[in-house]
Amino acid sequence: MKKDIHPTYHQINVVMTDGTKFTTRTTMGKEGDTLQLDIDPKSHPAWTGTSARLNDTAGQISKFNKRFGGFSSAK
């Protein structure tokens, strides 16, 4: 196997939407970085069974509604 071609495997901290924290090993970022989750199993409707809207952090839903909001199949 070739040397020095694989990414480093280290520990990072993960912070869930409710503030709980845990440590995991990954190749993302560098040792000790923190990953802040926007959506996790405790808040996502697919896991919770609720019909709550997801936070539109990147604005895709807003852009879609602005562009296609006037279209309707009802007459």
DAGIHU-V718937 format. One record per residue. N is the residue number from 1. BURIAL is 1 if it has 9 or more other C-alpha atoms within 8 Angstrom, else 0. D_FIRST is the distance of its C-alpha to the first C-alpha in whole Angstrom. Layout:
N&BURIAL&D_FIRST / N&BURIAL&D_FIRST
This chain:
1&0&0 / 2&0&4 / 3&0&6 / 4&0&10 / 5&0&9 / 6&0&10 / 7&0&14 / 8&0&15 / 9&0&17 / 10&1&20 / 11&1&24 / 12&1&27 / 13&1&30 / 14&1&32 / 15&1&35 / 16&1&37 / 17&1&40 / 18&0&42 / 19&0&41 / 20&0&39 / 21&0&36 / 22&0&33 / 23&0&29 / 24&0&26 / 25&0&22 / 26&0&21 / 27&1&19 / 28&0&22 / 29&0&24 / 30&0&23 / 31&0&24 / 32&0&28 / 33&0&29 / 34&0&31 / 35&0&31 / 36&0&35 / 37&1&35 / 38&0&38 / 39&0&38 / 40&1&37 / 41&0&38 / 42&0&41 / 43&1&42 / 44&1&41 / 45&1&44 / 46&0&41 / 47&0&41 / 48&1&44 / 49&0&46 / 50&0&48 / 51&0&49 / 52&0&49 / 53&0&48 / 54&0&44 / 55&0&44 / 56&0&44 / 57&0&42 / 58&0&41 / 59&0&44 / 60&0&43 / 61&0&46 / 62&0&49 / 63&0&48 / 64&1&48 / 65&0&51 / 66&0&53 / 67&0&52 / 68&0&53 / 69&0&55 / 70&0&58 / 71&0&57 / 72&0&59 / 73&0&59 / 74&0&62 / 75&0&66
